[in-house]
């Protein structure tokens, strides 16, 4: 224990040693990105299966895109089922698209989405999905809506169909600086000439959540239990992540994702969007309530997926940036049978980013601390993954990673990955942990790194037991530029309560910037 405390103290101490600069030395950049919500109806291959299958699948997507130039954009996104009988169908993929003005507010929009995931493995097989589409978009004051014709194709299986989809796009602006400015402190003196940083900051909260679901009513499991579709009495242990962005001083919107790690065979997930409000706020205590709507499923009786999730609780703010929360709620499938009371707690991080002025009180910060963050896309190959039918397969997965620098060498990292090849469509994992990187060498082009990560995995008959997964990796970065790196790593993946013990090879790219945290 003493060694662990000394290690953590050393990390925190290293963060304190940073040279201070004047804010006038910090050059900023605005990234004008967009959040796209789309809805797709997919007709199902009912004539190709020997079991009852709902004829239509309602598919919704959440995509975050950023422009590469004035007509080309790229991004990443999730899709999930809300109508039909495939609740628990989740996918992760990347986008590359074209957006060109046709006349006044009317634009041509076309993109290609590639990813992996799945619900019924008999339909998607390996889980690989490609979704090309073209259509028209109407823009007004940055907001837009559109209609597209596309073809959802789980090319490793039989689930595929052409379709018409609809989307809504919401603009979002991110004020950043280059990654070279990360981990610096800037003193705020005279801001009269600074038109960039004196803009209002964005108030946000990120939190790691630990929940327990207590199923009630007609809640039933799927066919993985004995007997099949048995009534659920087990307590389900859930871990998740939530991002909140404040619209007013006490009202926020949020996105939330969960996965199960104990109670049933692994495979349950949910994804919610919603709105919340703080009703009583003091210096250290806050009472809140919120309502979410989204999708859930996996390892429960086949349902459409559409789910509501109201909950309420209180926050205890420990420092200006850190807090803990306790909460309880009600998780209910709309049109389905699954319902549960919930209780849990969260670890919270409060942020004020992208400016020096509080967006609601107008208070000016005394200094700004820059932190390096990054986003990465990887192709991951897992060799000889154990299945619960005593076979092994080689698995291809697409991964989305997020990095947050603690200092120049240590960083926190989170990752979600979905299978797209290897007869395991629907297998996914969510893991997080700590990374360590070296200084640059070989003409400042190469750095080495090691990551220690753990979390939850499951689905598609991969023998993870109840889902707990551990994965150390090590590799190197090739620095193409200050912001863009190519990386390759080798690791070992194991499940303490299952039989997975697999070597993995990961190859991908990272894009890194600096975000700005205002401090009092």
C-alpha positions as CSV (number, residue, x, y, z in Angstrom):
1,X,0.0,0.0,0.0
2,X,2.8,2.4,0.8
3,X,4.4,1.9,-2.6
4,X,1.0,2.6,-4.3
5,X,0.5,5.8,-2.3
6,X,4.1,6.9,-3.1
7,X,3.5,6.2,-6.8
8,X,0.3,8.2,-6.9
9,X,1.9,11.1,-5.0
10,X,4.8,11.1,-7.5
11,X,2.4,11.4,-10.4
12,X,0.4,14.3,-8.8
13,X,3.7,16.0,-7.8
14,X,5.0,15.9,-11.3
15,X,1.9,17.8,-12.5
16,X,2.7,20.7,-10.2
17,X,6.1,21.5,-11.8
18,X,5.1,23.5,-14.9
19,X,6.5,26.9,-16.1
20,X,4.0,29.8,-16.2
21,X,3.4,31.9,-19.3
22,X,1.3,34.9,-20.2
23,X,-2.0,34.2,-21.9
24,X,-1.0,36.5,-24.8
25,X,1.5,33.8,-25.8
26,X,-1.2,31.2,-26.3
27,X,-2.5,30.8,-29.9
28,X,-5.9,29.3,-30.2
29,X,-8.0,27.6,-32.9
30,X,-11.7,27.0,-33.2
31,X,-12.9,23.6,-34.4
32,X,-16.4,23.8,-35.9
33,X,-17.6,20.2,-35.5
34,X,-21.1,18.6,-35.6
35,X,-23.2,16.0,-33.8
36,X,-25.4,14.0,-36.2
37,X,-28.4,12.0,-35.0
38,X,-29.9,9.7,-37.7
39,X,-32.8,7.2,-37.9
40,X,-32.7,4.2,-40.3
41,X,-35.4,1.6,-40.9
42,X,-33.9,-1.7,-42.0
43,X,-36.1,-4.6,-43.4
44,X,-35.1,-7.9,-42.0
45,X,-34.2,-11.2,-43.8
46,X,-37.2,-13.1,-42.3
47,X,-37.2,-15.6,-45.2
48,X,-33.6,-16.7,-44.5
49,X,-34.0,-17.7,-40.9
50,X,-35.8,-20.6,-39.2
51,X,-37.0,-18.6,-36.1
52,X,-39.4,-15.8,-35.5
53,X,-37.9,-12.4,-36.5
54,X,-39.5,-9.0,-36.5
55,X,-39.8,-7.7,-40.1
56,X,-38.3,-4.3,-39.4
57,X,-35.4,-3.0,-37.4
58,X,-35.3,0.6,-36.2
59,X,-31.7,1.8,-36.1
60,X,-30.6,5.1,-34.5
61,X,-27.1,6.6,-34.8
62,X,-25.0,9.2,-32.9
63,X,-22.1,10.5,-35.0
64,X,-19.5,13.1,-34.2
65,X,-17.9,14.6,-37.3
66,X,-15.1,17.2,-37.8
67,X,-14.3,19.0,-41.1
68,X,-11.0,18.2,-42.9
69,X,-11.5,21.1,-45.3
70,X,-14.5,23.0,-46.6
71,X,-16.1,20.0,-48.3
72,X,-14.6,16.8,-46.7
73,X,-15.3,15.5,-43.2
74,X,-14.5,12.6,-41.0
75,X,-15.7,11.2,-37.7
76,X,-16.9,8.3,-35.6
77,X,-20.2,7.0,-34.3
78,X,-22.4,4.5,-32.6
79,X,-25.6,2.9,-33.9
80,X,-28.2,0.9,-31.8
81,X,-31.6,-0.8,-32.3
82,X,-34.8,0.7,-30.8
83,X,-37.5,-1.0,-32.8
84,X,-37.9,-4.7,-33.6
85,X,-36.6,-7.5,-31.5
86,X,-32.9,-6.8,-31.5
87,X,-32.5,-4.7,-28.4
88,X,-28.8,-4.9,-27.6
89,X,-27.6,-4.5,-31.2
90,X,-24.8,-1.9,-30.9
91,X,-22.2,-0.9,-33.5
92,X,-19.1,1.3,-33.6
93,X,-17.7,2.7,-36.8
94,X,-15.8,5.5,-38.6
95,X,-17.1,8.0,-41.2
96,X,-15.7,9.7,-44.2
97,X,-18.0,12.1,-46.0
98,X,-18.5,14.8,-48.6
99,X,-20.7,17.9,-48.1
100,X,-21.1,20.4,-51.0
101,X,-23.4,23.4,-51.5
102,X,-25.9,23.0,-54.3
103,X,-28.0,26.2,-54.0
104,X,-28.4,28.7,-51.1
105,X,-29.1,26.5,-48.0
106,X,-29.4,23.2,-49.9
107,X,-26.4,20.9,-49.8
108,X,-25.4,17.5,-51.2
109,X,-24.2,15.1,-48.5
110,X,-22.8,11.6,-48.9
111,X,-20.7,9.5,-46.6
112,X,-19.3,6.0,-46.0
113,X,-19.5,4.4,-42.6
114,X,-17.5,1.4,-41.7
115,X,-17.7,-0.5,-38.4
116,X,-18.5,-3.6,-36.4
117,X,-21.0,-4.9,-34.0
118,X,-24.2,-6.9,-33.9
119,X,-27.2,-8.4,-32.1
120,X,-28.4,-11.8,-33.4
121,X,-25.1,-13.4,-34.4
122,X,-27.0,-15.6,-36.9
123,X,-27.7,-12.4,-38.9
124,X,-24.4,-10.6,-38.7
125,X,-21.9,-13.4,-38.3
126,X,-18.5,-11.6,-37.9
127,X,-20.2,-8.2,-37.3
128,X,-18.6,-6.2,-40.1
129,X,-20.9,-3.4,-41.3
130,X,-20.6,-0.9,-44.2
131,X,-23.2,1.8,-44.7
132,X,-22.8,4.0,-47.9
133,X,-25.4,6.7,-48.3
134,X,-26.1,9.9,-50.3
135,X,-28.8,12.6,-49.8
136,X,-29.8,16.2,-49.4
137,X,-29.2,18.5,-46.4
138,X,-30.8,21.8,-45.5
139,X,-28.7,24.2,-43.3
140,X,-29.8,27.2,-41.3
141,X,-27.7,29.0,-38.7
142,X,-25.4,26.0,-38.4
143,X,-28.3,23.6,-37.6
144,X,-29.5,21.2,-40.4
145,X,-31.7,18.3,-41.3
146,X,-31.6,15.9,-44.2
147,X,-32.8,12.8,-45.9
148,X,-30.6,10.1,-47.4
149,X,-30.8,6.9,-49.4
150,X,-28.4,4.2,-48.2
151,X,-27.6,0.5,-47.9
152,X,-27.0,-1.0,-44.5
153,X,-24.8,-4.1,-45.1
154,X,-23.5,-6.4,-42.5
155,X,-21.3,-7.9,-45.1
156,X,-20.1,-10.8,-42.9
157,X,-23.7,-12.0,-42.6
158,X,-27.2,-11.9,-44.1
159,X,-28.6,-8.7,-42.5
160,X,-28.6,-6.1,-45.3
161,X,-31.1,-3.8,-46.9
162,X,-31.4,-0.5,-48.9
163,X,-33.3,2.2,-47.0
164,X,-34.3,5.8,-46.6
165,X,-33.0,7.6,-43.5
166,X,-33.4,10.9,-41.8
167,X,-30.9,12.9,-39.8
168,X,-30.6,16.0,-37.6
169,X,-27.3,17.8,-37.2
170,X,-26.3,20.1,-34.3
171,X,-23.2,22.4,-34.5
172,X,-20.6,22.4,-31.7
173,X,-17.5,24.6,-31.4
174,X,-14.4,23.5,-29.6
175,X,-11.7,26.1,-28.8
176,X,-8.3,24.5,-28.6
177,X,-4.6,25.0,-29.0
178,X,-1.8,22.8,-30.5
179,X,-0.6,19.8,-28.7
180,X,2.8,21.5,-28.3
181,X,1.1,23.8,-25.8
182,X,-0.1,21.0,-23.5
183,X,0.7,20.9,-19.8
184,X,1.4,24.6,-19.5
185,X,0.0,27.2,-17.1
186,X,-0.9,30.7,-18.5
187,X,-1.5,33.6,-16.2
188,X,-4.4,35.9,-17.1
189,X,-3.4,39.6,-16.9
190,X,-4.7,42.2,-19.4
191,X,-7.5,40.6,-21.6
192,X,-8.7,43.8,-23.2
193,X,-7.1,42.9,-26.5
194,X,-7.8,39.2,-26.3
195,X,-10.9,38.5,-28.4
196,X,-10.4,34.7,-28.5
197,X,-9.9,33.4,-25.0
198,X,-12.2,35.9,-23.2
199,X,-15.2,34.2,-24.8
200,X,-17.3,32.2,-22.3
201,X,-16.0,28.8,-21.4
202,X,-18.0,25.5,-21.6
203,X,-19.2,24.1,-18.3
204,X,-19.1,20.3,-18.3
205,X,-18.9,17.2,-16.1
206,X,-17.4,13.8,-16.8
207,X,-18.2,10.9,-14.5
208,X,-17.4,7.3,-14.1
209,X,-20.5,5.5,-12.8
210,X,-21.0,2.3,-10.8
211,X,-24.6,1.0,-10.7
212,X,-26.6,-2.0,-9.5
213,X,-29.8,-3.0,-11.3
214,X,-32.4,-4.9,-9.3
215,X,-34.8,-6.5,-11.9
216,X,-38.5,-6.6,-11.0
217,X,-41.8,-7.5,-12.7
218,X,-41.7,-9.7,-15.8
219,X,-37.9,-9.2,-16.4
220,X,-36.5,-12.2,-18.1
221,X,-33.1,-13.5,-19.4
222,X,-32.4,-14.7,-22.9
223,X,-31.5,-18.3,-24.0
224,X,-28.1,-18.3,-22.3
225,X,-29.6,-19.2,-19.0
226,X,-31.0,-22.5,-17.8
227,X,-33.9,-22.7,-18.3
228,X,-34.1,-20.3,-21.2
229,X,-35.9,-17.0,-20.7
230,X,-36.0,-17.5,-16.9
231,X,-37.3,-14.7,-14.6
232,X,-34.5,-12.4,-13.6
233,X,-33.8,-12.3,-9.9
234,X,-30.0,-11.6,-10.1
235,X,-28.5,-8.2,-9.1
236,X,-26.7,-6.9,-12.2
237,X,-23.5,-5.0,-11.7
238,X,-23.0,-2.1,-14.2
239,X,-20.1,0.2,-15.0
240,X,-20.5,3.3,-17.3
241,X,-19.4,6.7,-18.4
242,X,-21.4,10.0,-18.6
243,X,-20.7,13.4,-20.2
244,X,-22.8,16.4,-19.1
245,X,-22.8,19.8,-20.8
246,X,-24.6,22.7,-19.1
247,X,-27.1,24.8,-21.0
248,X,-27.8,27.1,-18.1
249,X,-26.3,27.4,-14.6
250,X,-28.4,24.5,-13.4
251,X,-29.7,22.6,-16.5
252,X,-27.6,20.2,-18.5
253,X,-27.9,17.7,-21.4
254,X,-26.0,14.4,-21.2
255,X,-24.9,11.2,-22.9
256,X,-24.4,8.0,-21.0
257,X,-23.2,4.5,-21.8
258,X,-23.1,1.3,-19.6
259,X,-22.1,-2.3,-19.7
260,X,-22.6,-5.2,-17.3
261,X,-19.7,-7.0,-15.6
262,X,-21.5,-9.3,-13.1
263,X,-24.9,-11.0,-12.6
264,X,-25.3,-12.7,-16.0
265,X,-23.2,-13.9,-18.8
266,X,-21.6,-10.7,-20.2
267,X,-23.2,-8.9,-23.1
268,X,-25.7,-6.3,-21.7
269,X,-25.2,-2.7,-22.8
270,X,-27.2,0.6,-22.8
271,X,-26.8,4.1,-24.3
272,X,-28.9,7.1,-23.2
273,X,-29.3,10.8,-24.0
274,X,-31.2,13.1,-21.7
275,X,-31.6,16.3,-19.7
276,X,-31.1,17.0,-16.0
277,X,-31.5,19.8,-13.5
278,X,-29.9,20.8,-10.2
279,X,-32.6,21.8,-7.8
280,X,-30.6,22.7,-4.7
281,X,-27.0,23.9,-4.9
282,X,-24.7,24.9,-2.1
283,X,-20.9,25.1,-2.0
284,X,-20.5,21.4,-1.5
285,X,-23.9,19.7,-1.8
286,X,-26.1,19.5,-4.9
287,X,-29.5,17.7,-5.4
288,X,-30.3,16.7,-9.0
289,X,-32.9,14.8,-11.1
290,X,-32.6,13.7,-14.7
291,X,-34.5,11.7,-17.4
292,X,-32.9,9.8,-20.2
293,X,-34.1,8.0,-23.3
294,X,-32.1,5.5,-25.3
295,X,-31.5,1.8,-26.0
296,X,-30.6,-1.2,-24.0
297,X,-30.3,-5.0,-24.4
298,X,-28.2,-8.1,-24.5
299,X,-28.7,-11.2,-22.3
300,X,-32.3,-10.2,-21.6
301,X,-35.5,-11.3,-23.4
302,X,-35.5,-10.1,-27.0
303,X,-37.0,-6.6,-27.2
304,X,-37.0,-3.6,-29.4
305,X,-34.3,-1.8,-27.3
306,X,-36.1,1.5,-26.7
307,X,-35.6,2.3,-23.0
308,X,-36.2,5.2,-20.5
309,X,-34.2,5.9,-17.4
310,X,-35.2,8.6,-14.9
311,X,-33.0,9.0,-11.8
312,X,-32.2,11.4,-9.0
313,X,-29.4,11.9,-6.4
314,X,-27.0,14.2,-4.7
315,X,-23.4,15.3,-5.3
316,X,-20.7,16.0,-2.8
317,X,-18.1,18.4,-4.2
318,X,-14.7,17.6,-2.7
319,X,-12.6,20.1,-4.6
320,X,-13.1,22.7,-7.3
321,X,-12.6,19.8,-9.9
322,X,-13.5,16.6,-8.1
323,X,-16.6,15.2,-6.5
324,X,-18.6,12.0,-5.7
325,X,-22.3,11.3,-6.3
326,X,-24.9,8.9,-5.1
327,X,-28.1,8.2,-7.1
328,X,-31.1,5.9,-7.6
329,X,-33.5,5.4,-10.5
330,X,-35.8,3.3,-12.6
331,X,-34.7,1.5,-15.8
332,X,-37.6,0.5,-18.0
333,X,-37.8,-1.0,-21.5
334,X,-40.6,0.8,-23.5
335,X,-42.8,-1.8,-25.1
336,X,-40.8,-4.6,-23.5
337,X,-40.7,-6.5,-20.2
338,X,-37.3,-5.6,-18.6
339,X,-37.5,-3.2,-15.7
340,X,-35.3,-2.6,-12.7
341,X,-34.7,-0.3,-9.8
342,X,-31.2,1.1,-9.8
343,X,-28.8,2.4,-7.2
344,X,-25.2,3.5,-7.5
345,X,-22.4,6.1,-7.2
346,X,-20.2,8.2,-9.5
347,X,-16.8,9.7,-9.5
348,X,-17.1,13.2,-11.0
349,X,-14.7,15.7,-12.7
350,X,-15.9,19.3,-13.2
351,X,-14.6,21.2,-16.2
352,X,-14.6,24.8,-17.4
353,X,-12.9,24.7,-20.8
354,X,-12.3,26.8,-23.9
355,X,-12.4,30.2,-22.4
356,X,-11.5,32.3,-19.3
357,X,-15.0,33.5,-18.4
358,X,-17.6,31.5,-16.6
359,X,-20.5,31.2,-19.0
360,X,-23.2,31.9,-16.4
361,X,-21.7,34.1,-13.7
362,X,-19.3,36.0,-15.9
363,X,-16.4,35.5,-13.4
364,X,-12.9,35.7,-15.0
365,X,-10.4,33.0,-14.2
366,X,-7.0,33.9,-12.8
367,X,-5.1,31.3,-14.9
368,X,-5.5,28.6,-17.5
369,X,-4.0,25.2,-17.4
370,X,-3.7,23.3,-20.8
371,X,-4.1,19.6,-20.9
372,X,-3.3,17.3,-23.8
373,X,-6.1,15.1,-25.1
374,X,-6.3,12.7,-28.0
375,X,-8.5,10.5,-29.9
376,X,-7.4,7.3,-31.7
377,X,-8.7,4.8,-34.2
378,X,-7.2,1.3,-34.2
379,X,-7.5,-2.0,-36.0
380,X,-7.0,-4.7,-33.3
381,X,-6.2,-8.4,-34.0
382,X,-6.8,-10.9,-31.2
383,X,-5.2,-14.3,-31.8
384,X,-6.9,-17.6,-30.6
385,X,-9.7,-16.0,-28.7
386,X,-11.5,-18.7,-26.6
387,X,-15.2,-19.3,-27.4
388,X,-17.7,-21.0,-25.0
389,X,-18.1,-23.9,-27.4
390,X,-14.4,-24.8,-26.7
391,X,-13.1,-23.5,-30.1
392,X,-10.8,-20.6,-30.7
393,X,-10.9,-17.9,-33.4
394,X,-8.8,-15.0,-34.6
395,X,-10.8,-11.8,-34.1
396,X,-10.7,-8.4,-35.9
397,X,-12.0,-5.4,-34.0
398,X,-12.3,-1.7,-34.6
399,X,-11.4,0.5,-31.7
400,X,-12.0,4.1,-30.5
401,X,-9.6,5.4,-27.9
402,X,-9.5,8.6,-25.8
403,X,-6.4,9.9,-24.0
404,X,-6.1,12.6,-21.3
405,X,-2.6,13.6,-20.2
406,X,-1.9,13.8,-16.5
407,X,1.6,15.2,-17.2
408,X,4.2,14.9,-20.0
409,X,4.7,11.1,-19.4
410,X,1.6,9.7,-17.7
411,X,-1.9,9.7,-19.2
412,X,-5.3,8.2,-18.5
413,X,-6.8,6.2,-21.4
414,X,-10.2,4.7,-22.2
415,X,-11.2,2.5,-25.1
416,X,-14.2,0.8,-26.7
417,X,-13.8,-1.9,-29.4
418,X,-16.3,-3.9,-31.4
419,X,-15.7,-7.0,-33.5
420,X,-16.2,-6.9,-37.3
421,X,-14.6,-10.2,-38.4
422,X,-14.2,-13.6,-36.8
423,X,-17.7,-15.1,-36.5
424,X,-18.3,-13.1,-33.3
425,X,-20.5,-10.1,-34.3
426,X,-21.8,-8.5,-31.1
427,X,-18.6,-9.0,-29.1
428,X,-17.3,-5.7,-27.6
429,X,-15.3,-4.4,-24.7
430,X,-14.9,-1.2,-22.7
431,X,-11.7,-0.7,-20.8
432,X,-9.7,2.1,-19.2
433,X,-6.5,2.6,-17.4
434,X,-3.1,4.3,-17.2
435,X,-0.4,4.8,-19.8
436,X,3.2,5.9,-19.7
437,X,5.2,7.3,-22.6
438,X,8.8,8.0,-23.2
439,X,10.6,11.2,-24.4
440,X,11.0,11.6,-28.2
441,X,14.1,10.1,-29.8
442,X,15.5,9.3,-33.2
443,X,15.3,12.9,-34.6
444,X,12.2,13.5,-32.3
445,X,10.1,11.1,-34.4
446,X,9.7,8.0,-32.1
447,X,8.4,7.5,-28.6
448,X,7.7,4.3,-26.7
449,X,4.6,3.6,-24.5
450,X,3.1,1.1,-22.1
451,X,-0.6,0.9,-21.1
452,X,-2.2,-1.1,-18.3
453,X,-6.0,-1.3,-18.9
454,X,-8.9,-3.3,-17.5
455,X,-12.7,-3.3,-17.8
456,X,-15.6,-5.3,-19.2
457,X,-16.0,-7.5,-22.3
458,X,-18.6,-9.9,-23.6
459,X,-21.1,-11.1,-26.2
460,X,-21.1,-13.5,-29.2
461,X,-20.1,-16.6,-27.3
462,X,-16.6,-15.3,-26.5
463,X,-15.6,-17.0,-23.2
464,X,-15.2,-14.0,-20.9
465,X,-17.2,-15.4,-18.1
466,X,-19.0,-12.5,-16.4
467,X,-16.9,-10.1,-18.5
468,X,-14.0,-8.8,-16.5
469,X,-11.0,-8.2,-18.8
470,X,-7.3,-7.2,-18.2
471,X,-5.0,-6.0,-21.0
472,X,-1.4,-4.7,-20.7
473,X,0.1,-3.5,-24.0
474,X,3.4,-1.9,-25.1
475,X,4.5,-0.3,-28.4
476,X,5.8,2.8,-30.1
477,X,4.5,6.0,-31.7
478,X,5.8,7.5,-35.0
479,X,5.1,11.2,-34.8
480,X,4.0,12.3,-38.3
481,X,3.4,15.9,-36.9
482,X,2.9,17.6,-33.6
483,X,-0.8,16.4,-33.6
484,X,-0.8,13.2,-35.7
485,X,0.9,9.9,-34.7
486,X,0.9,6.4,-36.1
487,X,1.1,3.7,-33.5
488,X,1.6,0.0,-33.2
489,X,1.4,-2.1,-30.0
490,X,1.5,-5.8,-28.8
491,X,-0.4,-6.9,-25.7
492,X,-1.9,-9.8,-23.8
493,X,-5.6,-10.0,-23.1
494,X,-7.0,-12.2,-20.3
495,X,-10.3,-12.7,-18.4
496,X,-9.9,-13.7,-14.7
497,X,-13.4,-15.3,-14.7
498,X,-13.3,-16.7,-18.2
499,X,-10.9,-18.6,-20.5
500,X,-9.7,-15.8,-22.8
501,X,-5.9,-15.5,-22.9
502,X,-5.0,-13.9,-26.2
503,X,-2.1,-12.1,-27.7
504,X,-3.2,-8.9,-29.6
505,X,-1.7,-6.7,-32.2
506,X,-3.0,-3.1,-32.5
507,X,-2.3,-0.6,-35.3
508,X,-3.8,2.8,-35.7
509,X,-3.6,6.6,-35.7
510,X,-4.0,9.2,-32.9
511,X,-4.9,12.9,-33.2
512,X,-4.0,15.2,-30.3
513,X,-4.7,18.7,-29.2
514,X,-4.7,20.9,-26.1
515,X,-7.8,21.8,-24.2
516,X,-7.9,24.7,-21.8
517,X,-9.2,24.4,-18.2
518,X,-10.0,27.7,-16.5
519,X,-8.9,28.0,-12.8
520,X,-10.0,30.4,-10.1
